[in-house]
Amino acid sequence: MAENKSAPLTDELYAYVLANNPPLDPVQRELVDTTHAQLPDAAGMQSAQEQGPLLAFLVRLIGARTVLEVGTFTGFSALSMAQALPADGTLIACDISEEWTAYGREAWAKAGVADRIDLRIAPALDTLRALPAEPHLDLVYLDADKQNYIAYWDELVPRLRPGGLLVADNVLFSGQVVNPEATGAAAAIKEFNRHVAADPRTEAVMLTVADGLTLARRRP
């Protein structure tokens, strides 16, 4: 039987984790706070605060220069990754909402990284299929509509360079992935997780970060 060694994540322990992670800078903090104040009903779509420093760490770790994000919302994760890119790096941000991404545009400009972010307002599958077909992406962050996760995966993996990373959010879906009667988005995530585990093109690990993160590396 597998032994669960995870510490129960109480509010106090979560605060401790945040206190011992790289702190959000003033622009990041303002964007997080503004999102919760202006969009209280949708703010849960924002990546968890600890994911910003983690994504930035991964960008730096692999020396990423070309990053793609599927699902930008108000731009916190895009901001975090763009700040970690070199000055000539590029982040393609895919979303369908001009309203939500307007908050991101403002924050990106304040942080001085707007020139690194190419925001494309269109259905993400259309954007992905218009990209060059050859492997050229260093890192991808997938945090969009769950029913299309497999379709996004199948467009993205061939475009990842060998050694490139694909980071998928919400792979635990609030614990609903263990519900045998899961439907809708939860069922889609369960099928996505099976799809990833069976894909020989990548090696992947699932982590209990926030609502679950899968890190997948394109095999050479």
C-alpha positions as CSV (number, residue, x, y, z in Angstrom):
1,M,0.0,0.0,0.0
2,A,1.3,3.5,-0.9
3,E,2.2,5.6,2.1
4,N,0.8,9.2,2.2
5,K,3.7,11.3,3.4
6,S,2.0,14.6,2.5
7,A,1.6,17.1,5.3
8,P,-2.0,18.3,5.8
9,L,-2.1,21.7,4.2
10,T,-3.7,23.9,6.8
11,D,-4.1,27.6,6.3
12,E,-1.2,28.2,8.7
13,L,1.0,25.8,6.8
14,Y,0.0,27.3,3.4
15,A,0.9,30.8,4.8
16,Y,4.3,29.3,5.8
17,V,4.9,27.9,2.3
18,L,4.1,31.3,0.8
19,A,6.4,33.1,3.3
20,N,9.3,30.8,2.3
21,N,8.8,31.1,-1.4
22,P,10.0,34.0,-3.5
23,P,7.6,36.9,-2.7
24,L,5.3,38.4,-5.3
25,D,6.6,41.7,-6.6
26,P,4.4,44.8,-6.3
27,V,3.0,44.4,-9.8
28,Q,2.2,40.7,-9.3
29,R,0.6,41.4,-5.9
30,E,-1.5,44.2,-7.3
31,L,-2.7,42.0,-10.2
32,V,-3.7,39.2,-7.7
33,D,-5.5,41.6,-5.5
34,T,-7.2,43.4,-8.4
35,T,-8.4,40.1,-9.8
36,H,-10.1,39.1,-6.5
37,A,-11.6,42.6,-6.0
38,Q,-12.9,43.1,-9.6
39,L,-13.8,39.5,-10.5
40,P,-14.7,37.8,-7.3
41,D,-16.9,35.2,-9.0
42,A,-14.1,34.2,-11.5
43,A,-11.0,34.8,-9.4
44,G,-10.7,31.1,-8.7
45,M,-9.4,30.7,-12.2
46,Q,-6.3,32.5,-11.4
47,S,-3.2,30.3,-10.8
48,A,-2.3,29.8,-7.2
49,Q,0.2,32.3,-5.8
50,E,2.9,29.7,-5.3
51,Q,2.6,28.7,-9.0
52,G,3.9,32.1,-10.2
53,P,7.4,31.6,-8.7
54,L,7.3,27.9,-9.7
55,L,6.6,28.8,-13.3
56,A,9.3,31.4,-13.3
57,F,11.7,28.9,-11.8
58,L,11.0,26.4,-14.6
59,V,11.5,29.1,-17.3
60,R,14.9,29.9,-15.8
61,L,15.8,26.2,-15.1
62,I,15.5,25.1,-18.7
63,G,16.7,28.4,-20.3
64,A,13.4,28.9,-22.0
65,R,13.2,31.5,-24.7
66,T,9.9,30.6,-26.4
67,V,6.9,30.0,-24.0
68,L,3.3,29.4,-24.8
69,E,0.3,29.7,-22.4
70,V,-3.1,28.2,-23.1
71,G,-5.6,30.1,-20.8
72,T,-4.4,33.5,-19.6
73,F,-7.3,34.9,-17.6
74,T,-6.0,38.1,-16.0
75,G,-2.4,37.4,-16.8
76,F,-0.7,36.5,-13.5
77,S,1.0,33.3,-14.8
78,A,2.0,35.0,-18.0
79,L,3.4,37.9,-16.0
80,S,5.4,35.5,-13.9
81,M,6.9,33.6,-16.8
82,A,7.6,36.7,-18.9
83,Q,9.6,38.3,-16.1
84,A,11.8,35.2,-16.1
85,L,12.4,35.2,-19.8
86,P,15.5,36.9,-21.3
87,A,14.9,40.3,-22.9
88,D,14.5,38.8,-26.4
89,G,12.2,35.9,-25.2
90,T,8.6,35.5,-26.3
91,L,5.5,34.3,-24.6
92,I,2.5,33.5,-26.7
93,A,-0.6,33.9,-24.6
94,C,-3.9,32.3,-25.8
95,D,-7.3,33.4,-24.5
96,I,-10.7,34.3,-25.8
97,S,-11.6,37.2,-23.4
98,E,-10.6,40.8,-24.1
99,E,-12.2,41.8,-20.8
100,W,-10.2,39.5,-18.6
101,T,-6.9,39.9,-20.4
102,A,-7.1,43.7,-20.2
103,Y,-6.1,43.4,-16.6
104,G,-3.1,41.4,-17.7
105,R,-2.1,43.9,-20.4
106,E,-2.1,46.7,-17.8
107,A,0.1,44.7,-15.4
108,W,2.5,43.5,-18.2
109,A,3.0,47.2,-19.2
110,K,3.7,48.2,-15.6
111,A,6.2,45.4,-15.2
112,G,8.0,46.3,-18.4
113,V,7.4,43.0,-20.1
114,A,4.6,43.8,-22.5
115,D,7.0,43.5,-25.4
116,R,7.7,39.9,-24.5
117,I,4.0,38.8,-24.6
118,D,2.1,38.1,-27.8
119,L,-1.5,37.9,-26.7
120,R,-3.7,36.2,-29.2
121,I,-7.5,36.5,-28.7
122,A,-9.0,33.5,-30.5
123,P,-10.0,29.9,-29.8
124,A,-6.8,28.4,-28.6
125,L,-7.0,25.4,-31.0
126,D,-7.0,27.8,-33.9
127,T,-4.0,29.6,-32.6
128,L,-2.1,26.3,-32.0
129,R,-2.9,24.9,-35.4
130,A,-1.6,28.1,-37.0
131,L,1.8,27.7,-35.3
132,P,4.8,26.2,-37.1
133,A,4.5,22.4,-37.0
134,E,8.1,21.7,-36.1
135,P,9.4,21.4,-32.5
136,H,10.1,25.0,-31.3
137,L,8.4,25.6,-28.0
138,D,10.6,25.4,-24.8
139,L,7.8,25.5,-22.2
140,V,4.0,25.4,-22.3
141,Y,1.6,26.2,-19.5
142,L,-1.9,24.6,-20.0
143,D,-4.6,26.1,-17.8
144,A,-7.8,26.4,-20.0
145,D,-11.1,24.7,-20.6
146,K,-10.7,21.1,-19.4
147,Q,-12.8,19.4,-22.1
148,N,-10.1,20.4,-24.7
149,Y,-7.0,19.4,-22.7
150,I,-6.4,16.3,-24.8
151,A,-6.9,18.3,-28.0
152,Y,-4.4,20.9,-26.8
153,W,-2.0,18.2,-25.7
154,D,-2.0,16.6,-29.1
155,E,-1.3,19.9,-30.8
156,L,1.4,21.0,-28.3
157,V,3.5,17.9,-27.8
158,P,4.8,17.7,-31.4
159,R,5.7,21.4,-31.2
160,L,7.7,21.0,-28.0
161,R,11.5,20.8,-28.5
162,P,13.2,17.7,-27.1
163,G,13.7,18.4,-23.4
164,G,10.9,21.0,-23.5
165,L,8.3,21.1,-20.7
166,L,4.5,21.1,-20.7
167,V,3.0,22.0,-17.4
168,A,-0.7,21.2,-17.0
169,D,-2.8,22.7,-14.2
170,N,-5.9,21.4,-12.3
171,V,-5.0,17.7,-12.9
172,L,-6.6,16.8,-9.6
173,F,-9.7,18.9,-10.2
174,S,-10.6,19.4,-6.5
175,G,-10.2,15.7,-5.9
176,Q,-12.9,14.8,-8.3
177,V,-10.5,12.6,-10.4
178,V,-11.1,9.8,-7.9
179,N,-14.8,10.0,-8.2
180,P,-15.9,7.0,-10.4
181,E,-19.1,8.9,-11.3
182,A,-17.3,12.1,-12.4
183,T,-18.8,13.9,-15.3
184,G,-18.1,17.0,-17.3
185,A,-14.8,18.7,-16.7
186,A,-13.8,16.3,-14.0
187,A,-14.3,13.3,-16.3
188,A,-12.3,15.2,-19.0
189,I,-9.4,15.6,-16.7
190,K,-9.5,12.0,-15.7
191,E,-9.3,11.0,-19.4
192,F,-6.5,13.6,-20.0
193,N,-4.4,12.1,-17.1
194,R,-4.8,8.6,-18.7
195,H,-3.8,10.1,-22.1
196,V,-0.7,11.7,-20.7
197,A,0.4,8.6,-18.8
198,A,0.1,6.5,-21.9
199,D,2.0,8.9,-24.3
200,P,5.4,7.5,-25.1
201,R,6.6,10.9,-26.5
202,T,6.9,12.3,-23.0
203,E,7.9,11.4,-19.4
204,A,5.5,13.0,-16.9
205,V,5.1,13.4,-13.1
206,M,2.0,14.5,-11.3
207,L,2.5,16.8,-8.3
208,T,0.1,17.8,-5.5
209,V,0.8,21.5,-6.0
210,A,-2.3,23.6,-5.7
211,D,-5.1,21.8,-7.6
212,G,-2.6,19.4,-9.1
213,L,0.2,20.0,-11.6
214,T,1.6,17.6,-14.2
215,L,5.1,18.3,-15.5
216,A,5.7,16.5,-18.8
217,R,9.1,16.5,-20.6
218,R,9.4,15.8,-24.3
219,R,11.7,12.9,-24.8
220,P,14.7,13.4,-27.1
